[in-house]
Amino acid sequence: MSQRIHHLSCATMCPSAGLVPGLAPSRLVAHCLLVEGPEGLTLVDTGFGTADVADPVGRLGRPFVMSVGARMNLALTAVAQVRALGYDPSDVRDIVVTHLDGDHAGGLGDFPWARVHVHADELATARTRPTLLDKTRYSAKQWAHDPTWVEHRPGGDRWFGFESVQAVSEDVLLIPLRGHTFGHSAVAVRRPGGGWFLHAGDGYYFADEKLTPPSCPPGLRATQILMEMDRRSRITNQGRLRELHAAHGDEVTIICAHDASEFDALAAVTD
């Protein structure tokens, strides 16, 4: 049973579209989870790492840095926040990534000893980068330290109607959520007091997309379309998240990677 869950924002982004009222939020986060378990710490996504802060253009590319309005801050890196919470970075034994986009995997190199859990399709695409979009979104520099990859392949259990669910530990599950990328996944974390968090990564961008009917600022909607690899799967899986929220919202708290309102509501909560 997980003993404590911390909510961390490991990046701040202020996209230029946010300057136009209604087009996009003025602030986006990189919502990560730090899970304390009996065998050490598990980190869900990493945001930007220390090397990204030191050289954002070299690591992430000027177009990305400029378009998302990345605000580089060493204190927001996962490794800095782990220390600030009183842990030793070496206590982070496992990292679970929803996918390997630059704003999700930048901190991998700050924990080079950790096992990195990822969907096999995601890792294969990130390594080969077959399309122009793949070459833009994935930065091999972020895993140049050659981490110990734990590849999760199709097959596994069911969880609230989702299939091919595989356990990272007793309390952390990797759940395929294809669409944004081919190997995009959600991560379920059991809450010590009962119920679950479901970190949906980039399965949606805006909290009101969980509602029926959904709502999303046009700038974020356009970004989702621009970055999607499988539109049909993305839309289908967004619908499944809405159904889960409507039917089991009292048991499963769904969060995404970038919505600041979701993060702010949970930032002071330590389960």
Buried (B, 14 or more C-beta within 10 A) or exposed (E): EBEEBBBBBBBBBBBBBBEEEEBBBBBBBBBBBBBBBEEBBBBBBBBBBBBBBEEBEEBBBEEBBEBBBBBBEEEBBBBBBBEEBEBEBEBBBBBBBBBBBBBBBBBBBBBEEBBBBBBBBBBBBBBEBEEEBBEBBBBEBBBEEEBEBBBBEEEBEEBBEBEBBBBBBEBBBBBBBBBBBBBBBBBBBBBBEEBBBBBBBBBBBBBEBBEEEBEBBEBBBBBBEEBBBBEEBBEEBBEBBBEBBEEBEEEBBBBBBBBBEBBBBBBEEEB
